[in-house]
Amino acid sequence: LTRGLISAEAVMMALAPAIGRGEAHHLVAAACREAVRSDRHLGDVLNGMDEVRAHLDPGTISRLLAPESYTGLAAVLVDRVLAT
């Protein structure tokens, strides 16, 4: 439903070691704005950005944006509940 926007932070964190956190934030924020403006999936926008593609290939971008990989602390919280 969010066309990849919910996982934008994962892309930013993957870019940060290569280009710095500030620049990664700037690039991903710009990509998010463009995705919303053009009504496109964030992955399509990121794959069209040379600055991103220099560090992340399309497969990595796709994996980072996969909603099933964005579970946060869900597993830890479930384990805590089950332990009680």
C-alpha positions as CSV (number, residue, x, y, z in Angstrom):
1,L,0.0,0.0,0.0
2,T,2.9,2.4,0.7
3,R,4.7,1.5,-2.5
4,G,7.9,0.8,-0.6
5,L,7.9,4.0,1.4
6,I,7.5,2.1,4.7
7,S,10.9,0.5,4.2
8,A,12.8,3.7,3.2
9,E,14.8,3.6,6.4
10,A,16.2,0.2,5.5
11,V,17.5,1.6,2.2
12,M,19.0,4.7,4.0
13,M,20.8,2.5,6.5
14,A,22.2,0.3,3.7
15,L,23.5,3.4,1.9
16,A,24.9,5.1,5.0
17,P,28.2,3.1,5.3
18,A,29.1,4.0,1.8
19,I,28.1,7.6,1.6
20,G,27.4,8.8,5.1
21,R,24.2,9.0,7.0
22,G,23.4,12.5,6.1
23,E,23.8,12.0,2.3
24,A,21.9,8.7,2.5
25,H,19.1,10.5,4.3
26,H,19.1,13.2,1.6
27,L,19.0,10.8,-1.3
28,V,16.3,8.5,0.1
29,A,14.1,11.5,1.2
30,A,14.4,12.9,-2.3
31,A,13.5,9.5,-3.7
32,C,10.5,9.3,-1.4
33,R,9.3,12.7,-2.5
34,E,9.6,11.7,-6.2
35,A,7.8,8.4,-5.6
36,V,4.9,10.3,-4.1
37,R,4.9,13.1,-6.7
38,S,5.0,10.7,-9.6
39,D,2.8,8.0,-8.0
40,R,5.6,5.3,-8.5
41,H,7.0,2.6,-6.3
42,L,10.1,3.7,-4.3
43,G,12.1,0.9,-5.8
44,D,11.5,2.2,-9.3
45,V,12.7,5.6,-8.3
46,L,15.7,4.4,-6.4
47,N,16.7,2.1,-9.4
48,G,16.7,5.2,-11.6
49,M,19.1,7.2,-9.4
50,D,22.7,6.8,-10.4
51,E,23.8,7.9,-6.9
52,V,22.0,5.0,-5.4
53,R,22.8,2.4,-8.1
54,A,26.5,3.1,-7.5
55,H,26.2,1.4,-4.2
56,L,23.0,-0.8,-4.3
57,D,22.1,-3.1,-7.1
58,P,18.4,-3.7,-8.1
59,G,18.3,-7.0,-6.2
60,T,19.5,-5.4,-3.0
61,I,17.0,-2.6,-3.3
62,S,14.2,-5.0,-3.9
63,R,15.2,-7.1,-0.8
64,L,15.5,-4.0,1.3
65,L,12.0,-2.8,0.3
66,A,10.3,-6.2,0.7
67,P,7.6,-5.8,3.3
68,E,8.1,-9.2,4.7
69,S,11.7,-8.3,5.7
70,Y,10.5,-5.3,7.7
71,T,9.3,-6.8,10.9
72,G,11.2,-4.6,13.4
73,L,11.2,-6.0,16.9
74,A,8.1,-8.2,16.3
75,A,10.0,-11.5,16.9
76,V,11.6,-10.2,20.1
77,L,8.3,-9.0,21.4
78,V,6.5,-12.2,20.6
79,D,9.3,-14.2,22.4
80,R,8.9,-12.0,25.4
81,V,5.1,-12.5,25.5
82,L,5.5,-16.3,25.1
83,A,8.1,-16.4,27.8
84,T,5.7,-14.9,30.3
